[in-house]
Amino acid sequence: GTTLKMAEKLNRRWIGIEISEAYCKIAKERIKKETQQLKLFR
């Protein structure tokens, strides 16, 4: 999730692949929080 989070922050395209569904949910939440924070500053 960290790489995807930074890609989102840098306004880059990204694709995330994860075997574990639990980790997918964690990454999705981290990215969701990041995009919400970025909207405040853009």
C-alpha positions as a Markdown table, in Angstrom:
| # | Residue | x | y | z |
|---|---|---|---|---|
| 1 | Gly | 0.0 | 0.0 | 0.0 |
| 2 | Thr | 2.9 | 2.4 | 0.6 |
| 3 | Thr | 4.0 | 2.5 | -3.0 |
| 4 | Leu | 0.4 | 3.0 | -4.2 |
| 5 | Lys | -0.1 | 5.7 | -1.6 |
| 6 | Met | 2.9 | 7.6 | -2.8 |
| 7 | Ala | 2.0 | 7.2 | -6.5 |
| 8 | Glu | -1.4 | 8.7 | -5.7 |
| 9 | Lys | 0.2 | 11.5 | -3.8 |
| 10 | Leu | 2.5 | 12.2 | -6.8 |
| 11 | Asn | -0.5 | 12.1 | -9.2 |
| 12 | Arg | 0.9 | 9.0 | -10.9 |
| 13 | Arg | -1.1 | 6.1 | -12.4 |
| 14 | Trp | -0.8 | 2.9 | -10.4 |
| 15 | Ile | -2.0 | -0.7 | -10.3 |
| 16 | Gly | -1.9 | -2.7 | -7.0 |
| 17 | Ile | -1.8 | -6.5 | -6.9 |
| 18 | Glu | -2.0 | -8.4 | -3.6 |
| 19 | Ile | -2.7 | -12.1 | -2.8 |
| 20 | Ser | -4.2 | -11.5 | 0.6 |
| 21 | Glu | -7.7 | -10.0 | 0.6 |
| 22 | Ala | -7.0 | -8.6 | 4.1 |
| 23 | Tyr | -4.0 | -6.6 | 2.8 |
| 24 | Cys | -6.1 | -5.3 | -0.1 |
| 25 | Lys | -8.6 | -3.9 | 2.3 |
| 26 | Ile | -5.8 | -2.2 | 4.3 |
| 27 | Ala | -4.2 | -0.7 | 1.2 |
| 28 | Lys | -7.6 | 0.5 | 0.0 |
| 29 | Glu | -8.2 | 2.3 | 3.2 |
| 30 | Arg | -4.7 | 3.9 | 3.2 |
| 31 | Ile | -5.2 | 5.2 | -0.3 |
| 32 | Lys | -8.7 | 6.4 | 0.5 |
| 33 | Lys | -7.3 | 8.4 | 3.4 |
| 34 | Glu | -4.5 | 9.8 | 1.3 |
| 35 | Thr | -6.9 | 11.0 | -1.5 |
| 36 | Gln | -9.2 | 12.6 | 1.1 |
| 37 | Gln | -6.2 | 14.5 | 2.5 |
| 38 | Leu | -4.9 | 15.5 | -0.9 |
| 39 | Lys | -8.3 | 17.0 | -1.8 |
| 40 | Leu | -8.0 | 19.4 | 1.2 |
| 41 | Phe | -4.7 | 20.8 | -0.2 |
| 42 | Arg | -5.5 | 20.9 | -4.0 |
